Amino acid sequence: MKQHPDSEPIYALATPLGRSAISVVRVSAAVLPPELLAALNLVSASRGCYHKTLDIGGLNESCLLLNFPAPASYNGEHIVEIHAHGNPAIFSELFVWLESFGLREAEPGEFTKRAFLNNKMSLSEAEGVALGIEAGSFESAVALNDFRSGRLAERVKSAIAESENLLVQLESQLDFSDEEDVSTLTKEAVLQSFGDLASKIGHLIENYAPFEKESERLKVVFTGKPNVGKSSLFNRVVGSEEAIVSSTPGTTRDVVRKTVQMAGVEVELQDTAGVRASGTNEIEKEGIEKGRKAVSDSDLVFLVIDRAEDIINKKGINTIFNKSDISDVPSSFSGFVVSAKTGDGVLSLCNFISEKAKPKSEKGLVSKRVYSSLVKSHSLLTSVSSGSDFYEHGAQQLRDCLLLLKDIYGSFDNEKILDEIFKNFCIGK
């Protein structure tokens, strides 16, 4: 595909919003405005790192500039990264300053989309960039290695080559079957070739799985009676005061959720309304019902108690005995013993949760689009009609299969589908 024509100059914040030591703003265009390069003191600068003081709306800001002239850059365009102090007031003014030179804010994934359009990477490699950022654990990032590095691409390209070779043979059979020097391709030989090709793609399907961010995030719920310390424990685990803590029953009226990183694993923790049968009003009843639904939808449920008579010895129930600093815990209790107030036992609980959250599958990960194309290709190869139109039907199935496989790593110019793929990228990538 030819280089993206007349690409507008764009900018985006490449680091998270908020205060930090450094914020990185990335700009890109096929040709950056000469006035901007002059303001950046990069008119004749070669590829490299430069320290510059920029006049941004009257503010003298000391910046580090990384200059990547085209085509030796991430997306084949001229890219400049501006490393400024991470004050929202500064980079907000920097955005206004950049817009004065005709730049506009980039759309999600636009830098990487231009990399694909300029033949700097394949579509699957571009998807791998996004999935690598979205991976909720180190294990998931490792499982994406084959997809991101191109090793999976080589296997698919091998299947494409075999498909093309078989299609040539089939079409020769159809077009020149009456010619004396064209050998007859038997139905058995064709079926064997289709089977071999289907087996190769089937092996990929068996060894890879589609990446689904939401499904890989463990959902954990704390449930139990009112005033057993669920909210205090929730706050202790997430490391901040997210849930209201009170001695008054029924304080928690809704499900409080917080996504945290635990030992490099992304976990969604949920605090629910205390379950009691009497003394409830309509709002509290609704909160209790939402809590029950959260329990049914979660991967890991903890029953929080604070007295021995509430211990339930039942397989599959994870029980947490809270308030160990003021309560006597029976020696026979085999669950988690913690104190939300002092923090005792909480580390052991967190280690258990993070271990449960680690992906257990040993399969590699690919994008859902790629996985779907592999499944559809396999289906085409295993559903060839054996009727009188065997050769014609087989050739058409093979053409359709080739289109699917080539869309994974070959040319791809469906703008609507490209937009769907890149809209899920973060802005600045």
Helices and strands as residue ranges (DSSP letters): E 10-13, E 20-29, H 34-39, E 48-56, E 59-68, E 78-86, H 88-99, E 104-105, H 110-117, H 123-134, H 138-143, H 145-149, H 151-176, H 187-207, E 208-210, H 213-216, E 218-224, H 230-238, E 256-262, E 265-271, H 282-297, E 300-305, G 308-310, E 318-321, E 336-337, H 346-357, E 364-366, H 368-381, H 390-409, H 415-422
